[in-house]
Amino acid sequence: VNFDAIVVGSGAGGSAAAWQLSRRGLRVLLLERGPRLPRDAGSHDAGRFPAGAAATVEGEPWSAPGGRTLLPRERFNLGGKTKWYGAGLVRFAPHEFAADLAHDCPCWPISYADMEPYYELAEHLLGAREFPVEPDLARIARGLEARDPAWTAQPMPLGLPGEILDRPDEPGGTDAFAAPHALTADAEVRLLDPVSSGSGLTVVTDKRVTDLVSGPDPTRIAGVRCADGTGYSANTVLLAAGALHSPRLLQRYVRATGLALRLPCSDAIGRAYKAHLSTAMLAVSWRRQTDFLRKTALLLHADHPHSSAVPLGWLDGAPLAPELPFFLPPALARLVGRHAYGLYLQTEDGSHRDNRVYDAPLADRPPIVDYDAARLPAAVSEHAAFTRRLADDLRHLGYAVLTRRVPVEDTTHACGTLPAGANPATSVVDADGRVHGLENAYVVDGSALPRLARVDPALTIYAWSLRVTSRLDIRTDRRARGALDRPHEGS
Ligand SMILES: Cc1cc2nc3c(=O)[nH]c(=O)nc-3n(C[C@H](O)[C@H](O)[C@H](O)COP(=O)(O)OP(=O)(O)OC[C@H]3O[C@@H](n4cnc5c(N)ncnc54)[C@H](O)[C@@H]3O)c2cc1C
């Protein structure tokens, strides 16, 4: 065995796992499918990395029902989607760890109290902090609250240092652009860089894992095989390839080893895909919008408890133009951008077993994503009502409002395809992140989230991964050295 642990994928979950296991003195191999992104502002070049467009992404075609081909907007690079994220680091609420059957939401197998110490650790590692709510957003929030007291603005912790306010060239990096000055607390900068020298961590980029390899007993995974023919072995394998990819690796494994018929959770693999029901909204004002960070608060309404509106980062013409429901030449798009506040409205989509991702049984066929929001009528009706209410109230405040439903190709918040739970018939991993029925396979990315809640998921993914990797007992031929970063849990 070469390594104590192999981590497949380096996004929020994979990097947090690599950080924790390296700190424990273990020999960790982190395999990342994509490259390291440049740190020279090259990622701000809309020609090379057009934000929001399918070309940011390696264009791997998927099939959807009805023979449709789609290109999910995945981000294959070191740090995963966190290199592009807005660094809004919000905890799920305690009640969002319980079941909500009227909204098709199962419960977590752990409570908020179990997760709390790891939320604290993640916030500390990422330097999460609140900034004062900026003037344009405060004006919107005040106007909404005056019209309807059920609206509230909740301050949003951001993974950004105070010095960002002195770097006017950085804000584009806080949403949908990889940050040029490494100020945004992404997974590469905050978790991999600090442990990459002098630890047992080996990071290999441009390495796509294609298969998990069985040991003599298939309930124990021996290692992984990669697209270039190389292979690696380890005592433990942690899946962190993201919610569209981790389940496919596991599906292929259970098919190849015959475990598909024996493993109690095999039918649940890839099911219960969720990504929020989302609408992009532009509130355009006659007044020029000058807020710098933009994402300083999120908007909530008491009548729509599964929904939130999160401001989008700075809207320049280049990312804005493809998002508009009509064509605008670049100069006009830039002008609209200066007067617009972008909002991302999201409603928790519950779990439905037919909303799923899976590998086509024939090797030369594209993978399949089958997601139909109509299977979740409670979420659909809440999202429509929340969108209508916010649009109406903003119009009343004098904004022109444009909306666009975010399509299934937008996998920004993809989660839930290997959910944690107590029952192997409806979940894939247990409360410790271990795949039901496998000895040494764990899931540490967004796939493991049984609920997506009403806010962005990255902080919860980091926290889940830190929890799993602080508890797992890696069977190793060397004793794990060093302190175990394992905070005291609430229950
Ligand atoms: C534009 C944008 C803005 C966002 N803003 C926010 C925000 O403000 N707040 C928030 O909480 N969340 C935000 N998110 C979402 C957040 O970034 C994701 O939820 C989070 O990064 C998901 O983490 P993950 O570990 O599950 O997967 P990912 O981050 O997707 O990481 C998966 C990694 O695995 C790699 N991989 C895939 N397949 C393989 C394979 N076969 N072999 C090896 N490696 C593989 C991928 O290349 C990738 O690096 C945003 C996302 C985007 C795209």
The ligand as an SDF file (V2000), in Angstrom:
LIG
                    3D

 53 58  0  0  0  0  0  0  0  0999 V2000
  -19.9030   30.4560   -9.5750 C   0  0  0  0  0  0  0  0  0  0  0  0
  -20.1370   29.7400   -8.2760 C   0  0  0  0  0  0  0  0  0  0  0  0
  -20.4210   30.4790   -7.1360 C   0  0  0  0  0  0  0  0  0  0  0  0
  -20.6380   29.8140   -5.9090 C   0  0  0  0  0  0  0  0  0  0  0  0
  -20.8190   30.5620   -4.7770 N   0  0  0  0  0  0  0  0  0  0  0  0
  -20.9450   29.9400   -3.5910 C   0  0  0  0  0  0  0  0  0  0  0  0
  -21.0050   30.6870   -2.3850 C   0  0  0  0  0  0  0  0  0  0  0  0
  -20.8910   31.9140   -2.3580 O   0  0  0  0  0  0  0  0  0  0  0  0
  -21.1650   30.0070   -1.2210 N   0  0  0  0  0  0  0  0  0  0  0  0
  -21.2560   28.6360   -1.1880 C   0  0  0  0  0  0  0  0  0  0  0  0
  -21.4420   28.0840   -0.0940 O   0  0  0  0  0  0  0  0  0  0  0  0
  -21.1880   27.9130   -2.3090 N   0  0  0  0  0  0  0  0  0  0  0  0
  -21.0090   28.5230   -3.5030 C   0  0  0  0  0  0  0  0  0  0  0  0
  -20.8750   27.7700   -4.6360 N   0  0  0  0  0  0  0  0  0  0  0  0
  -20.9890   26.3040   -4.5320 C   0  0  0  0  0  0  0  0  0  0  0  0
  -19.7290   25.6510   -3.9430 C   0  0  0  0  0  0  0  0  0  0  0  0
  -18.5790   26.1290   -4.5960 O   0  0  0  0  0  0  0  0  0  0  0  0
  -19.8760   24.1500   -4.0850 C   0  0  0  0  0  0  0  0  0  0  0  0
  -21.0570   23.7420   -3.4040 O   0  0  0  0  0  0  0  0  0  0  0  0
  -18.7150   23.3620   -3.4980 C   0  0  0  0  0  0  0  0  0  0  0  0
  -17.4740   23.7840   -3.9970 O   0  0  0  0  0  0  0  0  0  0  0  0
  -18.9010   21.8870   -3.8210 C   0  0  0  0  0  0  0  0  0  0  0  0
  -17.8470   21.1670   -3.2290 O   0  0  0  0  0  0  0  0  0  0  0  0
  -17.6030   19.6460   -3.6000 P   0  0  0  0  0  0  0  0  0  0  0  0
  -16.3700   19.2410   -2.8690 O   0  0  0  0  0  0  0  0  0  0  0  0
  -18.8490   18.8900   -3.3970 O   0  0  0  0  0  0  0  0  0  0  0  0
  -17.3590   19.6060   -5.1990 O   0  0  0  0  0  0  0  0  0  0  0  0
  -16.4570   20.4670   -6.1980 P   0  0  0  0  0  0  0  0  0  0  0  0
  -16.0780   21.7780   -5.6120 O   0  0  0  0  0  0  0  0  0  0  0  0
  -17.1770   20.4660   -7.4990 O   0  0  0  0  0  0  0  0  0  0  0  0
  -15.1310   19.5960   -6.3220 O   0  0  0  0  0  0  0  0  0  0  0  0
  -15.0910   18.3790   -7.0140 C   0  0  0  0  0  0  0  0  0  0  0  0
  -13.6740   18.2200   -7.5570 C   0  0  0  0  0  0  0  0  0  0  0  0
  -13.4960   16.8900   -8.0390 O   0  0  0  0  0  0  0  0  0  0  0  0
  -12.8110   16.9230   -9.2870 C   0  0  0  0  0  0  0  0  0  0  0  0
  -13.1630   15.7020  -10.0090 N   0  0  0  0  0  0  0  0  0  0  0  0
  -14.3350   15.4080  -10.6390 C   0  0  0  0  0  0  0  0  0  0  0  0
  -14.2750   14.1650  -11.1580 N   0  0  0  0  0  0  0  0  0  0  0  0
  -13.0550   13.6760  -10.8550 C   0  0  0  0  0  0  0  0  0  0  0  0
  -12.4030   12.4420  -11.1420 C   0  0  0  0  0  0  0  0  0  0  0  0
  -13.0180   11.4690  -11.8420 N   0  0  0  0  0  0  0  0  0  0  0  0
  -11.1140   12.2710  -10.7090 N   0  0  0  0  0  0  0  0  0  0  0  0
  -10.4720   13.2410   -9.9960 C   0  0  0  0  0  0  0  0  0  0  0  0
  -11.0670   14.4510   -9.7150 N   0  0  0  0  0  0  0  0  0  0  0  0
  -12.3390   14.6440  -10.1260 C   0  0  0  0  0  0  0  0  0  0  0  0
  -13.3150   18.1930   -9.9480 C   0  0  0  0  0  0  0  0  0  0  0  0
  -12.4170   18.6300  -10.9650 O   0  0  0  0  0  0  0  0  0  0  0  0
  -13.3820   19.1500   -8.7390 C   0  0  0  0  0  0  0  0  0  0  0  0
  -12.1490   19.7940   -8.5160 O   0  0  0  0  0  0  0  0  0  0  0  0
  -20.6180   28.3910   -5.8550 C   0  0  0  0  0  0  0  0  0  0  0  0
  -20.3230   27.6560   -7.0000 C   0  0  0  0  0  0  0  0  0  0  0  0
  -20.0650   28.3150   -8.2090 C   0  0  0  0  0  0  0  0  0  0  0  0
  -19.7340   27.5040   -9.4220 C   0  0  0  0  0  0  0  0  0  0  0  0
  1  2  1  0
  2  3  1  0
  2 52  2  0
  3  4  2  0
  4  5  1  0
  4 50  1  0
  5  6  2  0
  6  7  1  0
  6 13  1  0
  7  8  2  0
  7  9  1  0
  9 10  1  0
 10 11  2  0
 10 12  1  0
 12 13  2  0
 13 14  1  0
 14 15  1  0
 14 50  1  0
 15 16  1  0
 16 17  1  0
 16 18  1  0
 18 19  1  0
 18 20  1  0
 20 21  1  0
 20 22  1  0
 22 23  1  0
 23 24  1  0
 24 25  2  0
 24 26  1  0
 24 27  1  0
 27 28  1  0
 28 29  2  0
 28 30  1  0
 28 31  1  0
 31 32  1  0
 32 33  1  0
 33 34  1  0
 33 48  1  0
 34 35  1  0
 35 36  1  0
 35 46  1  0
 36 37  1  0
 36 45  1  0
 37 38  2  0
 38 39  1  0
 39 40  1  0
 39 45  2  0
 40 41  1  0
 40 42  2  0
 42 43  1  0
 43 44  2  0
 44 45  1  0
 46 47  1  0
 46 48  1  0
 48 49  1  0
 50 51  2  0
 51 52  1  0
 52 53  1  0
M  END
$$$$
